[in-house]
Amino acid sequence: MKDLEELLEELLKKDESDSYIEFKTNLEPHLVGEYISALSNSACLKTRDFGYLIFGIEDKSKKIVGTKFDIKNAKIKSENNKNNTESLELYLRRNIEPKISFEFYDLEIEEKKIVILEIASAKGRPTTYKGKGLCRINESKTSLDLLPEKFIKKIYNSETDWSLLTPDKKYSFEDLDEEAVERACKLIISNNSQFEQFKNFPKTLLKKAKILSAEGEIVNATMLLLGKSEFGSDFGEIKIKFPGWRSGVGEVGGAETFTIPFLTEVPKIYLKIRNDKIKTFPDGSLFPNHDVIDKYDKEACLEAINNCIAHNDYFQAKIIAIHQCQNQKLDKIKDEIDYIDFESNGNFYYGKPYDYLDGKGTPKKYRNKFLAEAMKTLKMGVDVSGRGINFIYQKQIDKYFPIPDFISRNEGDYEEIFALRIYGKIIDKKFSEILRNHPSFDISKIILLDKIQKMRGAEVDEDEARKLAKEKLIEGRRPNYILSAKVSEILGQKADYINKKGSSPEEIAQKILKLLKTFPNGCNRRDIDGACYYMISTLKNDKQKDKMIQNILTKLKKSKVIDKIGEKRNAIWILKKE
């Protein structure tokens, strides 16, 4: 059963430009069908599962006024006999084509009746009412025929996997980049030894590994990943803008464009990111034993770039953008911050990003399923089971940085840009201190604290805020919550004790298992030491720390939870498959 109050609260937060939502106090019966068509088609064009018509709320002010609309008793004049009436709901279901799902839900807010009409998005063809397709342009209901052709095509292509289509131009195996093909074949064989028998037959190998179609044809996905750069404009480009650095002539920045084959080009794109080494907790902080780390995690950035490629809507546009920004002012955040926006015109997730944060959420559908599967085969980081979002979030949490944000902006009624923003700088030191001292905090609590450090307290539920205040983590009044100044006082008293005491072997073992789960291809001792050293008592020397970690690894191996490939320090530790 839907939580109708929660749904309504979400819809009320939406911008006026969200053309798949309409608020009305009441509506003439004959207009309801027109809105079903318009909102269903608009939902498809905005890549949403549903459109919504809400009765009982004023459009501009969003004031709750209530409605008299009652679908159970609503009537409309019969088309065959104007003197007779018939059920409006039956009339609508007869005149809406194709037979999409739409449901009416009643609820009461502030002792006033509200009706939510939830309308399924158009799929593969426009939704029509009495043979006419409608949509919304500039907040007005109008004929679908007035839209540019590319948007009409978007509806017809909404159930089509672009990546599996054969390109308009006929391409042969000779049109693939030799280096990319060689790299792909090596990756496929290293990932699955059963393909070893085809190592001298690259075309057969790529077909078996589903980089070519089942018929052995070159499809759009093949060209994106392996095609020669000379064909790039037909398939895709990635434009990266990076910030300047101080030189003799002042501030020098730059921009560069990369194109196919993305298999070999993506690592080059990452190298263009200005990635300074920074201290997580500089001298003078509560934690003098700081870590020196990259400002932007390499694997998180590669995951973001690859997800832009996998999720982009290539029917609409073939350009992906990466903007690295330094010393920027954002919204109400006091200090200047650094971040990278990874942009595409396809949404990064199905549903809500929070659905995937426990690592268990699985998307119901994937825009470019064939491409995503091919990228997974080629170890390009795309996880079709939905764990990519969890991976990027966890990377930021592990170094006590702000949580990534998913941002969208409208560029016209039906042109939308989606961005994944990864932060490269601490916003509020208290947030980082909380994370470091509460490794057991679940992701939902961390997200709430992150919203507060970004001065987005209005997005935090009042009950949740009360719980955080009770734990002395936040203070202030809604919406101007801040992270509590008492955090520093409390942690200042405990920091020295925590560093000296260290974590238990069980806690370190859990950290190792979490690390190996994040990196299914395994980690070496250097990786494991880097993740666990800070957890061990500062009273122990490096030799004692090494021995403690080795004992934990040995115990986990004997318990048949993990396994070791190779010998000594070069060994790779992996999770045992169940």
C-alpha positions in Angstrom: 0.0 0.0 0.0 1.4 3.4 -0.9 2.1 5.9 1.8 -0.2 8.6 0.3 0.8 11.4 2.7 4.5 10.8 2.0 3.8 10.7 -1.8 1.8 14.0 -1.5 4.7 15.6 0.5 7.1 14.7 -2.3 4.9 16.0 -5.0 4.4 19.3 -3.3 8.2 19.9 -3.2 8.4 19.6 -7.0 9.1 22.6 -9.2 6.4 24.2 -11.4 8.3 23.1 -14.4 7.7 19.4 -13.6 5.3 18.9 -16.4 4.1 15.4 -15.2 2.4 16.9 -12.1 -0.8 19.0 -12.1 -2.7 20.5 -9.1 -6.4 21.3 -9.3 -9.1 22.2 -6.9 -11.8 20.6 -9.0 -12.2 19.7 -12.7 -15.0 19.2 -15.2 -15.4 15.5 -15.9 -14.7 15.8 -19.7 -11.2 17.3 -18.9 -10.0 14.5 -16.7 -9.3 12.3 -19.8 -7.3 15.0 -21.5 -5.1 15.3 -18.4 -4.6 11.6 -18.2 -3.2 11.7 -21.8 -1.1 14.8 -21.2 0.4 13.7 -17.9 1.1 10.1 -19.0 3.0 11.4 -22.1 4.8 14.0 -20.0 5.9 11.4 -17.5 7.4 9.4 -20.3 9.2 12.5 -21.7 10.5 13.2 -18.2 11.6 9.6 -17.7 9.2 9.2 -14.7 7.1 6.1 -13.9 4.0 8.0 -13.2 2.2 11.3 -13.8 0.0 12.8 -11.2 -3.2 14.9 -11.1 -4.0 16.1 -7.6 -7.4 17.4 -6.7 -7.8 19.7 -3.6 -4.7 21.9 -3.9 -4.3 25.3 -5.5 -1.8 25.2 -8.4 0.4 28.2 -7.7 0.2 28.6 -3.9 0.1 24.8 -3.2 -2.5 25.7 -0.5 -4.6 22.8 0.7 -8.2 23.7 0.0 -9.9 20.4 -0.4 -12.1 19.0 -3.2 -15.5 17.7 -3.9 -14.3 15.4 -6.7 -15.5 11.8 -6.1 -14.6 9.3 -8.8 -17.0 6.7 -7.4 -20.0 9.0 -8.0 -18.7 11.1 -10.9 -20.8 11.0 -14.0 -20.4 12.2 -17.6 -22.9 12.6 -20.4 -23.2 9.6 -22.6 -21.9 10.0 -26.1 -24.8 8.0 -27.6 -27.6 9.7 -25.6 -26.9 13.2 -24.2 -29.9 12.8 -21.9 -28.2 9.9 -20.1 -25.1 9.8 -18.0 -22.5 7.1 -17.3 -19.7 6.4 -14.8 -16.8 8.7 -15.5 -14.3 6.0 -14.5 -15.7 3.5 -17.0 -15.9 6.2 -19.6 -12.2 7.0 -19.1 -11.1 3.4 -19.2 -13.0 3.0 -22.5 -11.5 6.1 -24.2 -7.9 6.0 -23.0 -5.6 4.1 -25.4 -3.6 2.0 -24.9 -5.1 0.5 -21.8 -2.6 2.1 -19.3 -3.0 1.9 -15.5 -4.5 4.9 -13.7 -5.7 4.8 -10.1 -7.6 7.3 -7.8 -6.5 7.5 -4.2 -8.4 9.5 -1.5 -6.8 10.9 1.6 -7.5 13.6 4.2 -5.1 16.4 5.1 -6.0 19.1 7.6 -9.5 17.7 7.6 -9.8 18.4 3.9 -10.3 15.8 1.2 -7.5 15.3 -1.3 -7.6 13.0 -4.4 -4.5 11.8 -6.1 -4.8 10.4 -9.6 -1.7 8.3 -10.4 -1.2 7.7 -14.1 1.2 5.2 -15.6 3.8 6.7 -18.0 3.3 6.1 -21.7 5.4 3.2 -23.0 6.4 2.7 -26.6 3.5 4.8 -28.0 1.7 7.9 -26.9 -1.3 7.7 -24.5 -4.4 9.1 -26.2 -7.8 10.2 -25.1 -10.5 9.8 -27.7 -7.8 9.3 -30.3 -5.9 12.5 -29.5 -2.5 12.6 -27.8 -1.8 15.5 -25.5 1.2 16.8 -23.4 2.1 19.9 -21.3 4.1 22.8 -22.6 4.8 25.8 -20.5 2.4 24.5 -17.9 -0.4 24.3 -20.4 -2.1 21.3 -21.8 -1.7 21.1 -25.6 -1.5 18.7 -28.6 1.4 16.3 -28.8 1.7 17.2 -32.4 3.1 20.6 -31.4 6.2 19.0 -29.9 9.5 18.8 -31.8 9.9 15.5 -33.6 12.7 14.3 -31.3 10.4 14.3 -28.3 7.7 12.3 -30.2 10.4 9.8 -31.0 11.4 9.7 -27.4 8.0 8.3 -26.5 8.2 5.6 -29.3 11.7 4.7 -28.2 11.0 4.6 -24.5 11.0 0.8 -24.4 13.9 0.4 -26.9 17.5 -0.4 -25.9 19.5 2.0 -28.1 22.7 0.1 -27.3 21.4 -3.1 -28.9 20.3 -1.4 -32.1 22.4 -1.7 -35.3 23.9 1.7 -36.3 22.3 3.5 -39.2 25.6 3.1 -41.1 26.9 -0.4 -41.7 30.1 -1.0 -39.7 32.5 -3.9 -40.1 35.0 -5.5 -37.7 37.8 -3.4 -39.4 36.0 -0.3 -38.0 36.9 -1.3 -34.5 40.0 0.1 -32.8 42.7 -2.6 -32.7 44.1 -1.6 -29.2 40.6 -1.6 -27.8 39.7 -5.0 -29.3 42.9 -6.5 -27.9 42.3 -5.0 -24.5 38.7 -6.3 -24.5 39.7 -9.8 -25.4 42.3 -9.9 -22.6 39.8 -8.7 -20.1 37.1 -11.2 -21.2 39.5 -14.2 -20.9 40.9 -13.0 -17.5 37.4 -12.8 -16.2 36.3 -16.2 -17.5 38.7 -18.9 -18.5 36.2 -20.7 -20.6 36.7 -18.1 -23.3 40.5 -19.0 -23.6 39.7 -21.4 -26.5 38.6 -18.3 -28.6 41.7 -16.1 -27.9 42.8 -16.4 -31.5 39.3 -15.6 -32.9 38.5 -12.2 -31.6 35.2 -11.8 -33.5 33.9 -15.1 -32.1 35.1 -14.2 -28.6 33.4 -10.8 -28.7 30.2 -12.5 -29.9 30.3 -15.1 -27.1 31.0 -12.5 -24.5 28.0 -10.4 -25.8 30.0 -7.4 -26.9 28.6 -8.1 -30.4 25.0 -9.0 -30.9 23.8 -12.6 -30.8 24.1 -12.7 -34.6 27.7 -11.4 -34.4 26.7 -7.9 -35.6 28.3 -4.6 -34.5 25.7 -2.7 -32.5 25.8 0.8 -30.9 27.3 -0.6 -27.7 30.1 -2.2 -29.7 31.1 1.1 -31.3 30.8 3.1 -28.1 33.3 0.8 -26.3 35.5 -0.4 -29.2 34.9 1.8 -32.3 37.6 3.8 -34.0 37.7 7.5 -32.9 37.0 8.7 -36.4 33.4 7.6 -35.9 33.1 9.3 -32.5 30.7 12.1 -33.5 28.1 9.5 -34.5 28.2 7.8 -31.1 29.4 9.9 -28.2 31.8 12.4 -26.7 32.8 13.2 -23.2 33.8 16.9 -22.5 35.8 17.6 -19.4 36.5 21.1 -17.9 39.1 21.2 -15.3 40.2 24.1 -13.0 43.3 26.2 -13.3 46.5 26.2 -11.4 48.8 29.0 -10.5 51.4 29.8 -13.1 53.6 32.7 -14.1 50.7 34.1 -16.2 48.0 33.6 -13.6 45.2 31.1 -13.3 45.3 28.5 -16.1 42.4 26.1 -16.7 41.4 24.0 -19.6 38.9 21.8 -21.4 39.3 18.7 -23.5 37.0 16.4 -25.5 37.3 12.6 -25.6 35.5 10.2 -27.8 35.3 6.5 -28.6 36.6 3.9 -27.9 35.5 4.5 -24.3 37.1 1.2 -23.1 40.6 2.7 -23.5 39.6 6.4 -23.2 38.0 6.5 -19.8 41.2 6.0 -17.8 42.7 8.9 -19.8 39.7 11.1 -18.8 40.4 10.4 -15.1 44.0 11.5 -15.5 42.7 15.0 -16.5 41.1 15.5 -13.1 43.2 17.7 -10.9 43.6 15.4 -7.9 45.8 16.9 -5.2 46.9 14.9 -2.1 45.2 16.2 1.0 45.2 15.4 4.8 41.8 14.2 6.0 42.5 15.7 9.4 45.1 18.4 9.2 47.5 19.2 12.1 45.7 20.8 15.0 42.5 18.8 14.5 41.1 16.4 17.0 42.9 13.6 15.2 46.6 14.3 14.8 47.2 10.9 13.2 45.8 12.1 9.8 45.7 10.1 6.6 47.1 11.6 3.3 44.6 10.7 0.6 43.6 11.7 -2.9 41.1 14.5 -3.0 38.9 12.5 -5.4 38.9 8.7 -5.1 40.0 7.2 -8.4 37.5 4.3 -8.4 34.6 6.5 -7.4 35.4 8.8 -10.3 35.8 6.0 -12.8 32.5 4.5 -11.6 30.8 7.9 -12.1 32.2 8.3 -15.6 31.2 4.8 -16.6 27.7 5.3 -15.2 27.3 8.5 -17.3 28.2 6.4 -20.3 25.9 3.5 -19.3 22.8 5.7 -18.4 23.0 8.4 -21.1 20.0 8.8 -23.3 21.7 8.5 -26.7 18.4 9.0 -28.6 18.4 12.6 -27.4 22.1 13.6 -27.2 25.5 12.0 -27.3 27.5 14.4 -25.2 28.5 13.7 -21.6 30.1 16.5 -19.5 32.4 16.5 -16.5 32.9 19.8 -14.7 35.6 20.1 -12.0 35.0 23.1 -9.8 37.3 24.6 -7.1 36.6 27.3 -4.4 32.9 27.6 -5.4 30.1 29.1 -3.3 27.0 26.8 -3.1 23.6 27.7 -1.7 23.8 28.5 2.0 27.1 26.7 2.6 29.4 29.2 4.3 32.8 28.2 3.0 34.0 27.7 -0.6 34.0 24.1 -1.6 35.4 21.8 -4.3 33.5 19.2 -6.3 33.1 17.5 -9.6 29.8 17.2 -11.5 29.5 14.2 -13.8 26.6 15.0 -16.2 24.5 13.1 -18.7 21.0 13.4 -20.0 20.0 10.1 -18.6 19.0 9.5 -15.0 21.6 7.5 -12.9 19.1 5.3 -11.2 15.6 3.8 -11.4 13.4 5.1 -8.6 15.3 7.0 -5.9 19.0 6.9 -5.1 18.3 6.0 -1.5 16.7 2.7 -2.7 20.3 1.4 -3.4 22.3 2.6 -0.4 22.1 -0.7 1.4 23.7 -2.4 -1.6 20.6 -4.6 -2.0 18.3 -2.5 -4.2 18.0 -3.8 -7.8 16.7 -1.5 -10.6 13.5 -2.8 -12.3 14.9 -1.7 -15.7 18.0 -0.3 -17.3 18.0 2.3 -20.1 20.9 0.7 -22.0 20.9 -2.9 -20.7 23.1 -4.4 -23.4 25.7 -1.7 -23.0 25.7 -2.0 -19.2 26.2 -5.8 -19.4 29.0 -5.3 -21.9 30.7 -2.8 -19.6 30.4 -5.1 -16.7 32.0 -7.9 -18.8 34.8 -5.5 -19.6 35.3 -4.6 -15.9 34.3 -1.0 -16.5 32.8 -0.7 -13.1 29.1 -0.6 -14.0 27.1 -2.8 -11.6 23.8 -3.7 -13.2 22.5 -5.0 -9.9 22.4 -1.4 -8.6 25.4 -1.4 -6.2 27.3 1.4 -8.0 25.5 4.1 -6.0 26.3 2.4 -2.8 29.9 2.0 -3.9 30.4 5.7 -4.6 28.6 6.8 -1.3 30.7 4.4 0.7 33.9 5.7 -0.9 33.1 9.2 0.4 32.0 7.9 3.8 35.2 5.9 4.2 37.3 9.2 4.0 34.7 11.2 6.1 33.8 13.4 3.1 30.4 14.9 2.3 27.9 12.5 0.7 27.5 12.7 -3.1 24.4 14.5 -4.5 22.2 13.7 -7.4 21.1 16.9 -9.1 18.8 17.5 -12.1 18.0 20.7 -14.0 15.5 21.5 -16.7 16.6 22.9 -20.0 13.2 23.3 -21.5 10.0 21.4 -20.9 11.4 18.0 -21.8 15.2 18.4 -21.8 16.7 17.5 -18.5 20.4 17.2 -17.4 21.3 14.8 -14.5 24.5 15.2 -12.5 26.3 13.2 -9.9 28.2 15.6 -7.7 31.3 14.2 -5.8 32.8 16.5 -3.2 36.6 17.0 -2.8 36.6 18.9 0.4 35.3 18.7 4.0 32.4 21.1 4.5 32.0 20.9 8.2 34.7 19.3 10.3 32.2 18.2 12.9 30.5 15.9 10.3 33.8 14.2 9.6 34.5 13.8 13.3 31.1 12.2 13.8 31.8 9.7 11.0 35.2 8.8 12.3 34.0 8.2 15.8 30.8 6.4 14.9 31.7 3.8 12.2 28.5 1.9 13.1 26.2 4.7 12.0 23.8 3.5 9.3 23.7 5.3 6.0 20.3 6.8 6.6 21.5 8.7 9.7 24.7 9.8 7.8 22.5 11.2 5.0 20.5 13.3 7.5 23.7 14.7 9.1 25.0 15.4 5.6 21.9 17.4 4.7 22.3 19.5 7.9 26.0 20.3 7.2 24.9 21.4 3.7 22.2 23.7 5.3 19.3 21.7 3.9 17.6 21.2 7.2 14.1 21.6 5.6 14.6 18.2 4.0 15.0 16.5 7.4 11.9 15.0 8.9 11.0 16.7 12.3 10.9 13.3 14.1 14.3 12.4 12.8 15.7 15.8 13.8 14.4 15.3 17.3 16.2 12.0 17.5 19.5 13.6 16.3 19.1 16.4 18.8 18.5 13.9 21.6 21.8 12.2 20.7 23.4 15.7 21.0 24.4 15.5 17.3 22.5 18.6 16.1 21.1 21.8 17.6 19.0 24.8 16.5 15.4 25.1 15.1 14.0 23.8 11.9 15.0 24.5 9.1 18.2 26.1 10.4 19.7 23.0 12.2 23.4 22.9 12.6 25.8 20.1 13.7 26.2 20.5 17.4 29.2 22.4 18.8 29.1 19.9 21.6 30.4 17.3 19.2 33.9 18.8 19.3 33.7 19.0 23.1 32.6 15.4 23.5 35.0 14.1 20.9 37.9 16.1 22.3 37.6 14.3 25.6 37.3 10.9 23.9 39.7 11.2 20.9 42.9 10.4 22.8 41.2 7.5 24.6 39.8 6.1 21.3 43.1 6.3 19.5 45.0 4.6 22.4 42.3 1.9 22.9 41.9 1.1 19.2 39.2 -1.1 17.7 38.6 -4.8 18.6 39.8 -7.6 16.3 36.1 -8.3 15.5 35.6 -4.7 14.3 38.7 -4.8 12.2 37.6 -8.2 10.7 34.3 -6.6 9.8 36.2 -3.7 8.1 38.2 -6.2 6.1 35.1 -8.1 5.0 33.4 -4.8 4.0 36.5 -3.9 2.0 36.6 -7.2 0.1 32.9 -7.0 -0.6 33.4 -3.6 -2.1 36.3 -4.9 -4.3 35.2 -8.4 -5.5 38.4 -8.8 -7.5 40.4 -8.8 -4.2 42.8 -6.6 -2.2 46.5 -6.9 -1.4 48.0 -6.3 2.1 48.8 -2.8 1.3 45.1 -2.1 0.5 44.0 -3.9 3.7 46.7 -2.1 5.9 45.6 1.2 4.5 42.0 0.6 5.4 42.7 -0.8 8.9 45.9 0.8 10.4 44.0 3.7 11.9 41.7 1.3 13.8 44.6 -0.2 15.7 45.8 1.3 19.0 48.4 4.1 18.6 50.3 2.4 21.4 51.3 -0.4 19.0 54.2 0.0 16.6 54.0 -0.9 12.8 55.4 -4.4 13.3 52.7 -5.1 16.0 50.0 -3.7 13.7 51.2 -5.9 10.8 51.0 -9.0 13.1 47.6 -8.1 14.4 46.2 -7.8 10.9 47.9 -11.0 9.7 46.3 -12.9 12.7 42.9 -11.6 11.7 43.3 -12.6 8.1 44.5 -16.0 9.1 41.5 -16.5 11.4 39.1 -15.4 8.6 40.8 -17.8 6.2 40.6 -20.7 8.6 36.9 -19.9 9.1 36.6 -20.2 5.3 35.2 -16.7 4.9 38.0 -15.4 2.8 40.7 -16.9 0.6 44.3 -16.0 -0.4 45.7 -16.2 -4.0 49.5 -16.0 -4.2 52.1 -15.8 -1.5 53.5 -13.3 1.0 53.0 -9.6 0.5 52.0 -10.0 -3.1 49.0 -12.2 -2.2 45.5 -11.2 -3.1 42.8 -11.7 -0.5 39.2 -12.3 -1.7 35.8 -13.2 -0.3 35.0 -16.9 -0.6 32.0 -17.4 -2.9 29.0 -18.9 -1.1 
